[in-house]
Amino acid sequence: MLIAFQADAETTFVPDALVARPLFSPSRRQAAQIEPMVEPPVEVASVASPPEEPPPSYIVGGLIVSAEVRKILLRREQREAAKWLSQGDVTGEGWTVVSIKTDGAILEREGREFVVPFRVNTAAR
């Protein structure tokens, strides 16, 4: 019986044949070429806009609202010299005075509007 299982002299062992024709594959055919995996396109996050600048902090020192004149007295800090501004004037920080009313003013810069309220200090009376 051992003689029946002896290999023929013509048959030689080729290690690559095991990879080319897998032993446990039902068809024992050469493995199909595997397509390389296509990477999905990487989404680039949009650049975040810089954080919005906080509104200016102005101190209203006074208002003049009449038929002929509309002015507001503004300053940034308590000890700073105040400046009278009319409608259309621009502050040192680039805010344009859009309108002046009896209760305050509206300032605008780069499409943003900010209301500067006029508050009467009743505690000082």
Backbone torsions as a table, in degrees:
resi	resn	phi	psi	omega
1	MET	NA	-34.8	179.3
2	LEU	-62.1	-29.6	-179.4
3	ILE	-65.7	-34.6	-178.2
4	ALA	-67.5	-27.3	-177.8
5	PHE	-92.9	-2.2	179.3
6	GLN	-68.8	142.8	-178.6
7	ALA	-77.2	146.8	175.8
8	ASP	-68.6	153.4	179.1
9	ALA	-66.5	-24.8	-178.1
10	GLU	-77.2	-26.5	-177.8
11	THR	-82.6	125.7	177.1
12	THR	-123.7	149.0	-179.8
13	PHE	-78.8	125.5	177.2
14	VAL	-120.7	111.2	-176.6
15	PRO	-61.1	-32.8	179.9
16	ASP	-65.4	-20.9	-179.9
17	ALA	-66.5	-31.1	178.5
18	LEU	-66.6	-34.9	178.7
19	VAL	-77.6	-40.0	-178.9
20	ALA	-68.8	-37.4	179.9
21	ARG	-127.0	86.8	-175.3
22	PRO	-54.9	138.5	-175.4
23	LEU	-64.4	-40.0	-173.8
24	PHE	-98.7	13.3	177.0
25	SER	-81.8	136.9	-177.8
26	PRO	-58.9	-37.0	-176.4
27	SER	-95.3	-13.7	-177.3
28	ARG	50.8	35.6	176.3
29	ARG	-97.3	166.6	179.8
30	GLN	-63.1	137.8	-178.1
31	ALA	-62.9	140.2	178.9
32	ALA	-68.5	150.4	177.4
33	GLN	-66.7	132.3	179.3
34	ILE	-89.4	126.3	178.9
35	GLU	-67.7	137.0	176.3
36	PRO	-64.9	141.9	-178.4
37	MET	-71.5	127.8	179.6
38	VAL	-83.8	122.1	178.7
39	GLU	-74.0	133.2	175.9
40	PRO	-66.2	149.6	179.8
41	PRO	-60.7	138.6	179.7
42	VAL	-78.3	126.1	178.8
43	GLU	-82.7	125.0	177.9
44	VAL	-90.0	121.6	179.5
45	ALA	-66.6	138.7	179.0
46	SER	-66.9	148.9	-180.0
47	VAL	-68.8	124.0	-179.3
48	ALA	-67.8	139.3	177.9
49	SER	-69.3	150.5	179.8
50	PRO	-61.9	151.2	-179.3
51	PRO	-59.3	143.9	-176.9
52	GLU	-65.4	135.3	-179.9
53	GLU	-67.9	137.2	178.7
54	PRO	-66.1	155.6	-179.9
55	PRO	-65.4	155.6	-179.6
56	PRO	-69.5	156.0	176.7
57	SER	-115.3	101.2	179.7
58	TYR	-108.0	149.8	173.9
59	ILE	-106.9	124.8	179.2
60	VAL	-87.8	118.4	-179.9
61	GLY	-91.8	-20.1	179.9
62	GLY	176.8	164.7	179.4
63	LEU	-134.6	144.1	168.5
64	ILE	-125.7	112.9	179.5
65	VAL	-128.8	109.7	177.5
66	SER	-141.1	-178.0	179.4
67	ALA	-65.0	-33.0	-176.5
68	GLU	-96.8	-31.9	-170.5
69	VAL	-129.3	139.0	172.0
70	ARG	-136.0	111.4	-179.1
71	LYS	-138.9	154.2	176.7
72	ILE	-133.4	139.0	179.9
73	LEU	-99.8	111.6	-175.5
74	LEU	-119.4	149.4	170.5
75	ARG	-151.6	157.4	-178.0
76	ARG	-86.2	-38.2	-177.4
77	GLU	-128.7	162.5	-175.9
78	GLN	-59.6	-40.8	-175.4
79	ARG	-92.5	2.0	-179.3
80	GLU	-82.8	148.9	175.9
81	ALA	-68.9	132.1	-179.9
82	ALA	-82.1	159.5	-178.2
83	LYS	-132.3	132.5	176.0
84	TRP	-79.6	129.8	179.6
85	LEU	-126.1	141.7	175.3
86	SER	-105.6	172.7	176.1
87	GLN	-60.8	133.4	-179.5
88	GLY	95.4	-17.7	177.6
89	ASP	-72.0	157.8	-178.4
90	VAL	-117.4	135.0	177.8
91	THR	-74.4	170.4	177.9
92	GLY	-63.0	-21.9	179.8
93	GLU	-94.3	3.2	176.0
94	GLY	92.9	10.3	177.3
95	TRP	-86.7	130.8	178.9
96	THR	-94.0	133.9	177.3
97	VAL	-78.2	111.1	-176.8
98	VAL	-85.5	-46.9	179.8
99	SER	-150.8	152.7	178.3
100	ILE	-127.4	126.2	178.9
101	LYS	-127.8	179.1	-177.9
102	THR	-69.6	-20.5	-179.2
103	ASP	-101.2	0.3	178.6
104	GLY	150.0	-160.1	-177.6
105	ALA	-136.9	158.6	175.1
106	ILE	-112.9	125.0	177.8
107	LEU	-109.3	149.6	-178.0
108	GLU	-138.0	139.8	174.0
109	ARG	-153.7	127.4	177.2
110	GLU	52.0	41.3	176.5
111	GLY	84.8	-5.9	178.9
112	ARG	-98.5	137.8	177.1
113	GLU	-112.3	147.9	-179.7
114	PHE	-140.3	134.2	179.8
115	VAL	-98.0	124.9	174.8
116	VAL	-100.1	105.2	-177.2
117	PRO	-77.7	148.2	174.8
118	PHE	-100.8	116.2	-179.2
119	ARG	-115.0	132.3	177.1
120	VAL	-89.5	126.8	179.9
121	ASN	-80.7	102.0	-177.4
122	THR	-83.4	-13.9	-179.1
123	ALA	-73.7	-22.8	-177.3
124	ALA	-79.9	-10.9	-176.7
125	ARG	-75.8	NA	NA
